[in-house]
């Protein structure tokens, strides 16, 4: 099917995603779509892999996920009635491919966007418990009707017009790069989240706040979790996920995932936030550069 007849444009942001991108592109086979890859300096051959598999590749310097995706919406030649946001380490289930083709072509004019459930796999295990599934995300919208929130972290698509409906089938999120890259990525995420918090960018404004589950979770995050004491709240959140919401049923992969994502990452955000406050108040800077006393050296 030629591009003029395509039903959907799938936009993917990449940097060094040659491992994951073929899986995503292959999962789109059978779907009337264009795949636009926006790359930001890959060194592992990602652009060449994408072109070889039939995707269109564009290069743009990376600022943030939101800025990069909105640049794609504004600058790329999107001529399909629908747009879909996908991450490189995600892919479509075959049942969703069939549902997309059948549903989008017959969608009434009143519908502006569609939410889809995301399944997260970790070490080959579907993380079904701990409140992590189902996670509903606005991933498909009419061209011109959706944008990404201007946030450094936890950015969602928001719809400017039309009703939001839900697909029955899922996308899968499964990163295959291992723990080292996962930890490096979440260390960067923690920096970004601290910047959002310091800037007061809660994303709770009435205009442009995400709809549905994402909006409810964000309100809980700032009205309940955000008011709890630093560090303690990370432990309480992990305990809630792992024991109350039965994350322990996800086996050894779940043990690691819920601890790292539900406790370690949240604790790291608090630690970086606390460190920033020390620097801003001078509580740390007052001792910076001063030699440690012998007793302090003995303890190190």
Secondary structure, DSSP 8 states (H G I E B T S, - for coil): --GGG-SEEEEEEESS-HHHHHHHHHHTTTS-EEEEEEES--SSSHHHHHHHTT-EEEE---S-HHHHHHHHHHHS---SSEEEEEETTEEE-HHHHHHHHHHHTT--TTEEEEEEEEEEEETTEE---TT-SSEEEEEEEETTSEEE-S-SSS--EEESSSEEEEEEEEEEEE--S-HHHHHHHHHHHHHHHHHHHHTT-----STT---HHHHHHHHHHHHTGGGS-TTHHHHHHHHIIIIIS-GGGGHHHHHHHHHIIIIIHHHHHHHHHHHHHHHHHTTTTTTTT----HHHHHH-
